[in-house]
């Protein structure tokens, strides 16, 4: 889940609007636009995603 840095809306990465291609960054844009306000947010790092999933599983197993 990504939380928009502007409006606070939480959305799945798949719901966001991927890079528009207008900025011309070499290697492509790694930003995702919020579907509510269109603010560009950085993607969550893969390492951070894995850590969140690990913590979530550990919490579920401890219940």
Phi and psi in degrees as a GROMACS rama.xvg file:
@    title "Ramachandran Plot"
@    xaxis  label "Phi"
@    yaxis  label "Psi"
@TYPE xy
-114.541  134.047  UNK-2
-103.858  123.876  UNK-3
-63.4404  131.524  UNK-4
-73.2131  -10.4898  UNK-5
-103.512  -55.4662  UNK-6
-102.393  -12.1761  UNK-7
84.864  0.490558  UNK-8
-64.9253  132.521  UNK-9
-97.5511  132.475  UNK-10
-147.747  154.225  UNK-11
-73.2667  149.95  UNK-12
-55.0787  -34.4465  UNK-13
-68.6832  -26.5705  UNK-14
-77.8705  -23.9389  UNK-15
-72.46  163.458  UNK-16
-95.2697  116.877  UNK-17
-69.1328  167.847  UNK-18
-41.8541  135.865  UNK-19
-82.4084  -18.5484  UNK-20
85.2304  3.08762  UNK-21
-85.7334  -17.884  UNK-22
-78.7667  -25.1457  UNK-23
76.4501  19.1425  UNK-24
-63.0182  131.995  UNK-25
-66.2877  135.244  UNK-26
88.2057  -1.48832  UNK-27
92.5529  163.097  UNK-28
-91.3121  138.893  UNK-29
-110.736  28.2475  UNK-30
-102.658  153.349  UNK-31
-127.14  128.648  UNK-32
-85.3083  139.273  UNK-33
-66.0781  133.061  UNK-34
-70.1302  -14.5727  UNK-35
-90.5533  -50.5166  UNK-36
-116.728  -5.21025  UNK-37
68.4536  16.8876  UNK-38
-70.1765  138.111  UNK-39
-83.6988  124.619  UNK-40
-117.79  144.59  UNK-41
-71.9438  151.008  UNK-42
-68.1397  150.26  UNK-43
-73.1103  135.214  UNK-44
-64.2992  144.285  UNK-45
-59.7634  -37.8739  UNK-46
-64.035  -40.8866  UNK-47
-66.7208  -39.3034  UNK-48
-59.9754  -46.0855  UNK-49
-63.615  -40.8432  UNK-50
-63.9076  -42.9822  UNK-51
-62.1116  -43.8983  UNK-52
-63.5361  -40.2876  UNK-53
-62.676  -44.9546  UNK-54
-65.66  -37.4507  UNK-55
-64.1046  -45.1115  UNK-56
-64.7967  -39.6912  UNK-57
-64.6013  -39.9675  UNK-58
-65.67  -41.7244  UNK-59
-65.2315  -36.7136  UNK-60
-72.1733  -25.9743  UNK-61
-82.25  -10.5788  UNK-62
